[in-house]
Amino acid sequence: MNKMIARFSEQLDEALKIAEKVSLKKHSAPFRSVFISGLGGSGIGGNFVQEFVRPYCKLPVVVSKGYQAPAWVNKHTLAICSSYSGNTEETLSTLDQLLGTGAKIVCVSSGGKLIELAKSHGLDYVRLPTGWSSPRACLGYSVVTQLGVLRAAGLIPLKLFTQVRNAQKLLNRDDADIQKKAKKIAGFLVDKTPVLYIADNMEAVAVRWRQQINENAKMLAWHHVVPEMNHNELVGWRNNRPDVAVIWLRNRDDFHRTSVRMDINKEIVEHFTATSIEVWSKGKSPIEKAFYLVYLGDWMSYFLAEIRDVDPVEIKVIDYLKGELAKV
């Protein structure tokens, strides 16, 4: 896992080259919506895409993480099916439903049934590099190639890819410092339940941290966003919780009212737990900030796995689940 995490910057570079070559066959109708289907390590890529394109894409972008395609999908929909392995059953089920809608379908995968179906139905597809044992380590491929699909469809500007390139440079420059910070943060989380809070427009980062803590460090965690948590979860902070470690994922340019809320929230929460730390992003653009925090969180989850003496690659319980599902 450490070798795969260390290649994140290299992966972004490779993904940019793949995205640059993405082209789509002409579609019969103009696009009025974007639908992205994906689960797990492939699904989180859709969350990042949704957030990154929000200021630029004039169409609604919806991410699905289940078996079913919504009824509104039609010939005016650009539908992306993303699965690194190409064998994710929920995504394959969704694709099967999409085939009869007239939507423009693009498959993103390293192979498997998804690419086979794309070829047999004459669909556009983007082939990702093989050889990565953990799909969650392929976030760079997932995000950037999906952005490439939206660019090929004429829905987003090229400046987003410049931001990805700048993010890559930032990670290369700050690599040693990021790992140092990640190891320190991991130390705070030992024998604690991590709770992650972040501004609502960057929720994908908190989801990524939570999922990496789950899979790499084999720990439960939860997250919420500000300001929504001020309308519910904040009331739950009523008793002392020495077993909880709160991480405030922050950006210097968070919306000013959200930033004020987080300051007040932190003051309230620290009455009930002694472990409360702020983690600030670096970078100029949202993509730079997000990928900085992603890289930091990935390393943190790896160092946490080391401290807990667990294998960050092993996912036996998911393999068991898939085996049991195969019997039904």
Secondary structure, DSSP 8 states (H G I E B T S, - for coil): -HHHHHTHHHHHHHHHHHHHT------SS---EEEEE--HHHHHHHHHHHHHHTTT--S-EEEE-SS---TT--TTEEEEEE-SSS--HHHHHHHHHHTTTT-EEEEEESSHHHHHHHHHTT-EEEE-----S-GGGGHHHHHHHHHHHHHHTT-S-THHHHHHHHHHHHHHHHHHHHHHHHHHHHHHHTTSEEEEEEEGGGHHHHHHHHHHHHHHH----EEEEETGGGGTHHHH--S--TTEEEEEEE-TTS-HHHHHHHHHHHHHHTTT-SEEEEEE--SSSHHHHHHHHHHHHHHHHHHHHHHHT--SS--HHHHHHHHHHHT-
